[in-house]
Amino acid sequence: MQHESVYLENNSLVILDQTKLPNEIEFLRLTQQSEIYRAIKNLQVRGAPAIGIAAAYGLYLAAMECECEDYAKFFEHVHAAKEYLNSSRPTAVNLSWALNRLEQVLIHNANLEISEIKNLLRLEAEQIKSEDANMCRKIGEFGLSLIKNGDGILTHCNAGELATAKYGTALAAIHLGRERGMNFRLYCDETRPLLQGARLTAFELMSDGIDTTLICDNMASQVMKNAWIDAVFVGADRIAANGDTCNKIGTSGLAILAKYYGIPFYVFAPKSTIDMNTKSGNEIIIEQRPASEITELWYEKRMAPNDVKVYNPAFDVTDHELISGIVTDLGILRAPYDVSLREIFA
């Protein structure tokens, strides 16, 4: 990829507007909290790690807005901004994780001058981004051990460079392998209703010169039956303590199909996506998206009857029993996940 998806420049949050891809490459410069909130809410920046990075930069910019020198008032201002940004999307754990991390900097340095605290917040946000790029590379190295040159990989939504600081999570091994002269056959679910696979993953992979085939979501069973798929690689927005994994809607169906056809199904995520305070997937709040994304978003004219009821969850939960392995920056975790997940936090 030639473009960073999220970074800080001249006290502005710069994001690659992913709602315009693949037809337009447009960068937005955001400074106001309301702009950053909308960018996260409206998926202009998306992918759990990228959301966390954007939120961290956003909270730093909120701190820069405050000109008071009184710590109590400064803390109140930044904390309010934290709560506001955290409400933009409820499911991806990286959002709250990054915001809480910056707030801890605020709490642990109450004795410093406000200007010094602001600088520490910026450094912490930059560190979150740097760590993410490093974590993604490690995830890619572990992922490469699961596949061989020429394999066919099915992926869903976008868990690549556009969703992270670099390399991606589910696609990290693909990009790393490509750097080393390896070739893979990638099959991208279009990922309805927002088409992240069609608009983003296909664009990203083709930009990297990777053999890419786009399929509709309901074609996954057929390509598996054709023996074209050697593994399924997906990302995660939240992983519960028992290994249940929340990811883009349609992921759990792929896991069920993979189980039937005997194809390994792997989840890729950094340690920060694991939520040990959530016991199982039943406790994860699933974001509900607007009905218009299904009834009219991609059509010249509305394609569904007026007043039809619409159910539009953004995510689903894949049962841990369907997952062959969880690939993290600390290694590949295997069942029983309640044990292996707990061990990496020990």
N, C-alpha and C positions, 0 to 999 in steps of 0.2 A: 504493500500500500504506500502511496506517495503522500498521504495526508493524515495528520494526527486528528483524532475525532474530538478531543477535549484538551484545552491547555489554558494557561494564564498568560496574558500579555498586556502590559501597560495598564494594570489594574482593571482589566476586563476579562471576563470569562469568554473564551472563544470556543465555539462548538461548530462542528460540521453538521448542518441541518439534515438529519437522516430522513426527514419526511419528504425531501426533494430528490433524494436518490432513486434511481440511477441517472435520471435525465439531467439533473442540475447539481453542480457542486457549489454549494453556497455556505459560507461561514457567517455565523452570527456573533456579534460582539455584545455581550450582556453585562450590565452593571447593576441594574435594579433587582431587588429581591423578587418582585412580581414577575419580571422577565425570566429569571432563572426558574422560579416555580412553574411557570407555564411551559418552559422548555422541557422540564422533566415530566410534567403532567401530560403534555401533548406529544411525547416521544420524539421531540427534536434531538434530544440526547437520550440514549437508551442502552440497555445492557447493564446488568447489576454493577459490575466494576466501574463502568463509565459514569453511571449515576452517582456512585459514591464519590468519585473524583470531582465531578461537577458540583456536588453538594458541598464538599470540603472547600473548594474555591469560592463557592457562593457565600459560605459562612465567613470566610476571611474578608470578602468584599463587604459583608454586612458590618463586620468589625471596623473596617476602614471608614464606613459612613459615619460612625459615632465620633464626635469631636470632643466629648466630655473627658475630663481627667479623673473623675470620681469612679473608683473601681466598681462600687455597687451598681451605679447607673449603667456603666459600661457592660457589666455582666448581664444585667436585666435586658439591655438592648440585644446583645448577642444571643442570649437564651431564647428570647422571643423569636428571633430570626431562625434559630435552630428548629423550634417547634413548627414554625410556618413551613420551612422547607421540608421537614420530615413528613408533613401531611400531604405532600404532592402525590406520592404513590405508596400504598401500604404494604406491598408484598416483598419487594427486594430488600433483603436484610442489609446489604451494603450501604444503603441510604442512611439508616439510623446508626449503623456501625461507624461510618466516617464522621457523621455529625457529633456523635458521642465522644469520639476520639479527640476532635478539636476542642470540645467543651472541657475535657479533662486537662488540656493544656491551659485553658483559662483558669480552671480551679487550682491547679498545682503551682501557678505562678502569680498568685494574687498579690505577692509582695513587690512585684516589679512595676516599673513605669508602664503606662498604657501603651506607649509607643513600642516598648520592648515586647509586650504581650502580642501586639499586632504582628510584629515581625516573626515571633514564634509560631503564630497561627499560620502565616504564609509558609514557613518552612515545613510545618507539619502537613499541610495540604500537598506541598511538593513531594514530601516523603511518601505520602499515600500513593501518589502517582508512580513514583520511582519503584516502590515496593511491588505495585501491581504489575509493572512490566517485567520485573524480575521473577515474580511468582508465575506469570504466564509462561515464561521461558522454561521454568522448572516443570510446570504442568506438561508442556510440550515434549520435554525430554522423556518424562514417564510415559506419555501417550505413544511416543514412537516405539516403545518396547512392546506395544500391543498389536502393531500392524507391520506389514512388510511392503516392499516396493510393488506397486501395481494393484494394491487392494482397492476394492470398492467400498466407499464409506457413505452412509446415509446420515444426513444431519437435518436439524429442524430449527426454525427461527434463525437468529444470528448470534452466535457466540464466538465471534472472531475479532479481528483487530478493531472493527468499528465499535465494538461493545466494551473495549478495554483500553489500556494504555498502549499495548503492543502485543502482537501475536494472537491474542484471544485466549479462550479456555478450550472449548471443544474443537476449535480449529487450530490451536497452537501447534500440535504435532504436524498438521498438514503444511502450515507455513514453514516450520523448521525443516521438515523433510524436503520441501521444495528448495530451500536455501542450499541443501546438501545434494541436490541433483536427483532426488527421488521423485517418482511420479505416482499419483493416486487418481482414482476415478471418483469424483464427488457427485452425489445425488442430493439435490436440495429440495426439500419440501417447500412449496410456495409459502406455507404457513398463514392460513387464513385466520381472521379476516383482514389483518393489516399487511400481509404479504412481505414480511421481513426476509423470508428466504428468497423470494423472487427479486425483491428490490435491492436487498443489502448483501446477503450471502453470495448470491450469484455474481453480483457486481464485484465484491471483494475478491472472490476466488479467481474470477477471470482476469482481474487486474494483476494478479500474481501468476498468471499463466497456467493455472491448474485446470485440468480436464473437468468440465462442469456440465451436469445435466440437470435441468429444472423439471420437477414433476409436481402435479397437483397432490394435495395431501392424501386424497383417497386412492392414489396410485401406489402407495408404499407397499401394500401387500403383494401387488403384482411384480414389482421389481425384486422383492425378496424371493418370491416364487421362481423368478427367472434365474436365481442364483447369482445375481449381480452384486449383492451386498455381503461384505465380509464382516462388517461391524457397524453399529449405530453409535454415533458420537453426539451427545447433547450437552448443553450447559445447564445451569441451575440458578434460580433466583433465591432459593432458600432450601437448606437441607436440615431436616429435623434430627433430633438426637438418635432416633432409631433407623436413620437412613432413608426415610421417606423423602422424596425430592419434589419440590415445586418448581415447575418450569413452564414455558409457554404452552398454551392450550394446544392439545394434540400430542404432547409428548407421551402421556401415559398409554395412549392407543398404540404408539410405535413400540413401546416396551412389551405390550401384550402380543403384538405381531411377531416381534423378535423372539420372544419366548417360544411361540408356536413353531417358528421356522428354525429354531436352534442357532440363532445369530446372537453373538455377545452384544450386550447393551451397556454402554459406559456413560457415566455422568462425570463431567469435568467442572471443577470449581475450586477456587482458592479457599484456604482455611476460613477467611472472613465471611464466606457464604454459609458456613455451618452455624446453626443456631441451637446450641445445647440447651437453651431455655425452653425450646419447643419440643415437647416429648414425641409427637408424631405429626404426620401430615394433617390429621384431623383438626389440629389447632391453628393451622395457617389460614390467615384471612386472604380470601381470593378476591382480587380487584374485579369489579364489574365495570365494563366499558360501555360507552354510549351505543344505543341501538342503531344509530345512523351508520356506524362502521360496517354493519351487515346489510342494511337495507338500501343504502344509496352512495356510500363513499366512493366507490370505484366505477360508478355508472353514470352515463350521460343523463339518464332519467332514473328516477326511483324504480327499483326492480321488484319491490315487495308491496303487498297490499297495504294501504293506509290502516293504521291502528292495529296491525298484527303484533302479537306479543313477541318479544325478542329476549332471548337469554344469551348474554355475551360475556362470559367469564374470560379474563385475560390469561389465566393460568389453570393448570390442573396438577394433581399430585400423583406421582408414580410410586407405587408401593415398593418398599425396599426389597421385597422378595423377587422382583422382576429385574433388579439391577445386578449386572455381572461384576461391577467394580466402580468405586468412586475415585477418580483420579484427582489428587490434590497436589499442591506444591511441596508437600511433605512425603508424598508417595502414593501408591495405589492401595486403597483400602478395600478389604473384602469382608463378606459376611462372617460372623454376625456384626452388623454395623453399630449396634449399641455398645459393643466392646471396642471395635477398631476406631470409631469416632472419638470415644472417650479417651483412648490412649494418646491421640495426637494433642490433646489438651493437657495431658498429665505433666 
